[in-house]
């Protein structure tokens, strides 16, 4: 039977003699015999056990678990599965830390970013639910509209990208902003008033969506042409946009139409949906903030 010295094992496994001696003293590798000089020797089984321990340790498995594997108390497959799950958790944590650090590197706000990033799914949702309650609570809104708004869920991944984390931080700050809450509350109150007057406040009709897109397209073309909002070209765009909305809303062109358009025109509402889409991995919501700003200035 072939026997190996500690030096032999060290050469064959790449482990130090000190480490092998420690494993031997711990009972992981049984001594098969001794030389005439009293030095320990190990057989083929000892070599195989040593190679297994080395592999498990390379994979991050602790010695007590490795010992249980050698004692057949647990299988290699079970250890591998459990350890892989632990590594997955560690990787998610590391990716989150990396995302936090990258966001901090961009905006310099350490504590706020860290606190918002470490919130649980329930805690994140509570921030949004509190927002819903303040802006919708106690109002008689169109049921489908309110239910659709309240059903929104924040689905920030366990290992978000820096962009998703930034979007979540911006969203959390947005929905806690008193001015934004007041703006959405005013929209909700007006929604209730129009509904009481008999207006259909369910999802926007196709004609309304088309009118909105028409206004955005007109502003985009004006921006591309370099037309100033308060120029003659700007006035012509406003005339065409107002004419389209007047037909769709059945409201004469004038102060009433302007008020109707302004009541539901807070660009931050669009930003709200764009941020949720980015967080949840939905298709991107087009950014029309430049076109909206141009229209607001042109209509003053």
C-alpha positions as CSV (number, residue, x, y, z in Angstrom):
1,X,0.0,0.0,0.0
2,X,1.3,3.4,-0.9
3,X,1.9,5.8,1.9
4,X,2.6,9.5,1.7
5,X,4.4,11.9,4.0
6,X,3.1,15.3,4.8
7,X,5.7,16.7,2.3
8,X,4.4,14.4,-0.4
9,X,0.8,15.6,0.3
10,X,1.9,19.2,0.2
11,X,3.5,18.8,-3.2
12,X,0.5,16.9,-4.6
13,X,-2.2,19.3,-3.3
14,X,-0.4,22.7,-3.2
15,X,-1.3,23.0,0.5
16,X,1.3,24.0,3.1
17,X,2.7,21.3,5.5
18,X,1.4,23.4,8.3
19,X,-2.2,23.4,7.0
20,X,-2.0,19.6,6.3
21,X,-0.7,19.0,9.8
22,X,-3.6,21.1,11.2
23,X,-6.2,19.1,9.2
24,X,-4.6,15.9,10.5
25,X,-4.6,17.1,14.1
26,X,-8.3,18.1,13.6
27,X,-9.2,14.5,12.5
28,X,-10.0,15.5,9.0
29,X,-7.3,13.3,7.5
30,X,-6.6,10.1,9.4
31,X,-3.0,9.0,9.9
32,X,-2.4,5.7,8.1
33,X,0.9,4.9,9.8
34,X,4.3,6.2,10.9
35,X,7.8,6.0,9.5
36,X,10.7,4.4,11.5
37,X,11.5,7.9,12.6
38,X,8.0,8.4,13.9
39,X,6.7,10.7,11.2
40,X,3.1,10.5,10.1
41,X,2.1,8.9,6.8
42,X,-1.1,8.9,4.9
43,X,-2.7,6.5,2.4
44,X,-4.7,7.1,-0.8
45,X,-7.9,7.6,1.1
46,X,-6.2,10.3,3.1
47,X,-5.1,12.0,-0.1
48,X,-8.6,11.9,-1.5
49,X,-10.1,13.3,1.7
50,X,-7.4,16.1,1.7
51,X,-8.2,17.0,-1.9
52,X,-11.9,17.2,-1.0
53,X,-11.3,19.4,2.0
54,X,-9.1,21.6,-0.1
55,X,-11.8,22.0,-2.8
56,X,-14.5,22.7,-0.2
57,X,-12.3,25.3,1.5
58,X,-11.5,26.9,-1.8
59,X,-15.3,27.2,-2.3
60,X,-15.6,28.9,1.1
61,X,-17.1,26.0,3.0
62,X,-16.1,26.1,6.7
63,X,-14.2,23.3,8.4
64,X,-17.0,22.0,10.6
65,X,-19.2,21.6,7.5
66,X,-16.3,19.9,5.6
67,X,-15.9,17.6,8.5
68,X,-19.6,16.7,8.3
69,X,-19.2,15.9,4.6
70,X,-16.3,13.6,5.4
71,X,-18.3,11.9,8.1
72,X,-21.2,11.4,5.6
73,X,-23.5,13.4,7.8
74,X,-24.3,15.6,4.9
75,X,-23.8,15.2,1.1
76,X,-21.6,17.3,-1.1
77,X,-24.7,18.1,-3.1
78,X,-26.5,19.5,-0.1
79,X,-23.5,21.5,1.0
80,X,-23.1,22.9,-2.5
81,X,-26.7,23.9,-2.8
82,X,-26.8,25.6,0.6
83,X,-23.5,27.3,0.0
84,X,-24.6,28.5,-3.5
85,X,-27.7,30.0,-1.9
86,X,-25.5,31.8,0.7
87,X,-23.2,33.1,-2.0
88,X,-26.2,34.3,-4.0
89,X,-27.3,36.3,-1.0
90,X,-23.9,37.7,-0.5
91,X,-23.7,38.7,-4.1
92,X,-27.0,40.5,-3.9
93,X,-25.8,42.4,-0.9
94,X,-22.5,43.3,-2.6
95,X,-24.3,44.4,-5.8
96,X,-26.7,46.6,-3.7
97,X,-23.7,48.1,-1.9
98,X,-22.0,48.7,-5.2
99,X,-25.1,50.5,-6.5
100,X,-25.4,52.6,-3.3
101,X,-21.7,53.6,-3.6
102,X,-22.1,54.6,-7.2
103,X,-25.2,56.7,-6.4
104,X,-23.4,58.3,-3.5
105,X,-20.5,59.0,-5.8
106,X,-22.9,60.9,-8.1
107,X,-24.9,62.9,-5.5
108,X,-22.8,62.8,-2.3
109,X,-25.7,62.0,0.0
110,X,-24.6,59.0,2.0
111,X,-27.1,58.6,4.9
112,X,-30.3,59.2,2.8
113,X,-29.2,56.9,0.0
114,X,-28.2,54.1,2.4
115,X,-31.4,54.4,4.4
116,X,-33.7,54.3,1.4
117,X,-31.7,51.5,-0.2
118,X,-32.0,49.2,2.8
119,X,-35.7,49.4,3.2
120,X,-37.7,46.2,2.9
121,X,-40.3,45.8,0.2
122,X,-43.1,46.4,2.7
123,X,-41.4,49.6,3.9
124,X,-40.9,50.9,0.4
125,X,-44.6,50.2,-0.4
126,X,-45.6,52.0,2.8
127,X,-44.1,55.2,1.6
128,X,-46.2,55.0,-1.6
129,X,-49.3,53.9,0.2
130,X,-49.0,56.9,2.6
131,X,-48.8,59.1,-0.5
132,X,-51.9,57.6,-2.0
133,X,-53.8,58.1,1.3
134,X,-52.9,61.8,1.4
135,X,-53.7,62.6,-2.2
136,X,-56.8,60.4,-2.7
137,X,-58.2,59.8,0.8
138,X,-61.8,60.9,1.5
139,X,-62.6,61.8,-2.1
140,X,-65.2,60.3,-4.3
141,X,-63.1,59.4,-7.3
142,X,-63.8,57.2,-10.3
143,X,-63.4,53.7,-8.8
144,X,-61.4,52.3,-11.6
145,X,-59.0,55.2,-11.6
146,X,-58.4,55.2,-7.9
147,X,-58.0,51.4,-7.8
148,X,-55.5,51.5,-10.6
149,X,-53.4,54.2,-8.9
150,X,-53.4,52.4,-5.5
151,X,-52.5,49.1,-7.1
152,X,-49.1,50.3,-8.2
153,X,-46.3,48.4,-6.5
154,X,-42.6,49.2,-6.2
155,X,-40.6,46.2,-7.4
156,X,-37.0,47.2,-6.8
157,X,-34.8,44.2,-7.5
158,X,-32.7,42.7,-4.7
159,X,-29.6,43.7,-6.8
160,X,-30.7,46.9,-8.5
161,X,-28.7,48.8,-11.0
162,X,-27.4,52.2,-9.9
163,X,-30.1,53.7,-12.3
164,X,-32.9,51.8,-10.6
165,X,-31.6,52.8,-7.2
166,X,-31.4,56.4,-8.2
167,X,-34.9,56.2,-9.6
168,X,-36.2,54.8,-6.3
169,X,-34.5,57.5,-4.3
170,X,-35.9,60.2,-6.6
171,X,-39.4,58.7,-6.4
172,X,-39.3,58.4,-2.6
173,X,-38.3,62.1,-2.3
174,X,-40.9,63.0,-4.9
175,X,-43.9,61.3,-3.2
176,X,-42.9,62.8,0.2
177,X,-42.5,66.3,-1.2
178,X,-45.4,68.5,0.3
179,X,-45.7,70.6,-2.8
180,X,-46.1,67.6,-5.1
181,X,-48.6,66.1,-2.7
182,X,-50.6,69.3,-2.7
183,X,-50.5,69.4,-6.5
184,X,-51.8,65.9,-6.9
185,X,-54.4,66.5,-4.1
186,X,-55.7,69.5,-6.1
187,X,-55.9,67.4,-9.2
188,X,-57.9,64.7,-7.2
189,X,-60.3,67.3,-5.8
190,X,-60.9,68.7,-9.3
191,X,-61.4,65.1,-10.5
192,X,-64.1,64.7,-7.8
193,X,-65.8,68.0,-8.9
194,X,-65.8,67.1,-12.6
195,X,-67.2,63.6,-11.8
196,X,-70.0,65.2,-9.7
197,X,-70.8,67.4,-12.7
198,X,-71.3,64.3,-14.8
199,X,-67.9,64.1,-16.6
200,X,-66.5,60.7,-17.4
201,X,-63.3,60.5,-15.3
202,X,-62.4,56.9,-16.2
203,X,-59.3,56.3,-18.3
204,X,-58.6,59.0,-20.9
205,X,-60.5,58.5,-24.1
206,X,-58.5,57.8,-27.3
207,X,-59.3,61.3,-28.5
208,X,-57.7,62.8,-25.3
209,X,-54.6,60.7,-25.7
210,X,-54.3,61.8,-29.3
211,X,-54.8,65.5,-28.3
212,X,-52.0,65.2,-25.7
213,X,-49.7,63.5,-28.2
214,X,-50.5,66.2,-30.8
215,X,-49.6,69.0,-28.3
216,X,-46.3,67.2,-27.5
217,X,-45.5,66.7,-31.1
218,X,-46.2,70.3,-31.9
219,X,-43.9,71.5,-29.1
220,X,-41.2,69.1,-30.2
221,X,-41.3,70.4,-33.7
222,X,-41.1,74.0,-32.4
223,X,-38.1,73.1,-30.2
224,X,-36.4,71.4,-33.1
225,X,-37.0,74.5,-35.3
226,X,-35.6,76.8,-32.5
227,X,-38.9,78.6,-32.1
228,X,-39.2,80.6,-28.8
229,X,-42.3,79.9,-26.8
230,X,-43.3,83.6,-26.7
231,X,-42.7,84.1,-30.5
232,X,-45.2,84.4,-33.3
233,X,-44.4,80.7,-34.1
234,X,-45.1,79.8,-30.5
235,X,-48.5,81.7,-30.6
236,X,-49.4,79.7,-33.7
237,X,-48.6,76.4,-31.9
238,X,-50.7,77.4,-29.0
239,X,-53.6,78.3,-31.3
240,X,-53.5,74.8,-32.9
241,X,-53.1,73.0,-29.6
242,X,-56.0,74.9,-28.0
243,X,-58.2,74.3,-31.1
244,X,-57.6,70.5,-30.8
245,X,-58.2,70.4,-27.0
246,X,-61.3,72.6,-27.4
247,X,-62.8,70.1,-29.7
248,X,-61.9,67.1,-27.5
249,X,-63.0,68.6,-24.2
250,X,-66.0,70.5,-25.7
251,X,-64.8,73.7,-24.0
252,X,-64.5,77.0,-25.8
253,X,-61.0,78.4,-26.3
254,X,-60.4,80.9,-23.5
255,X,-59.7,81.0,-19.8
256,X,-61.8,78.0,-19.0
257,X,-59.9,75.8,-21.5
258,X,-56.5,77.1,-20.2
259,X,-57.6,76.3,-16.6
260,X,-58.6,72.8,-17.6
261,X,-55.3,72.1,-19.2
262,X,-53.3,73.5,-16.3
263,X,-55.3,71.6,-13.7
264,X,-54.0,68.3,-14.7
265,X,-50.7,69.5,-16.2
266,X,-48.1,69.0,-13.4
267,X,-45.1,67.5,-15.3
268,X,-44.0,65.8,-12.1
269,X,-46.9,63.4,-12.5
270,X,-45.3,62.2,-15.7
271,X,-42.0,61.9,-13.9
272,X,-43.7,59.8,-11.3
273,X,-44.6,57.2,-13.9
274,X,-41.2,57.4,-15.6
275,X,-39.5,56.6,-12.3
276,X,-41.8,53.7,-11.5
277,X,-41.2,52.2,-14.9
278,X,-37.4,52.4,-14.4
279,X,-37.6,50.9,-11.0
280,X,-39.8,48.0,-12.0
281,X,-38.1,47.3,-15.3
282,X,-41.1,48.3,-17.4
283,X,-40.7,49.8,-20.9
284,X,-39.4,53.4,-20.6
285,X,-41.9,56.2,-20.3
286,X,-41.0,58.9,-22.9
287,X,-39.6,62.1,-21.3
288,X,-41.7,65.0,-22.5
289,X,-40.6,67.5,-19.8
290,X,-38.9,69.8,-22.4
291,X,-42.0,69.8,-24.6
292,X,-44.2,70.4,-21.5
293,X,-42.0,73.3,-20.3
294,X,-42.1,74.9,-23.7
295,X,-45.9,74.6,-23.9
296,X,-46.3,76.1,-20.4
297,X,-44.2,79.1,-21.3
298,X,-45.9,79.5,-24.6
299,X,-49.4,79.5,-23.0
300,X,-48.6,82.2,-20.4
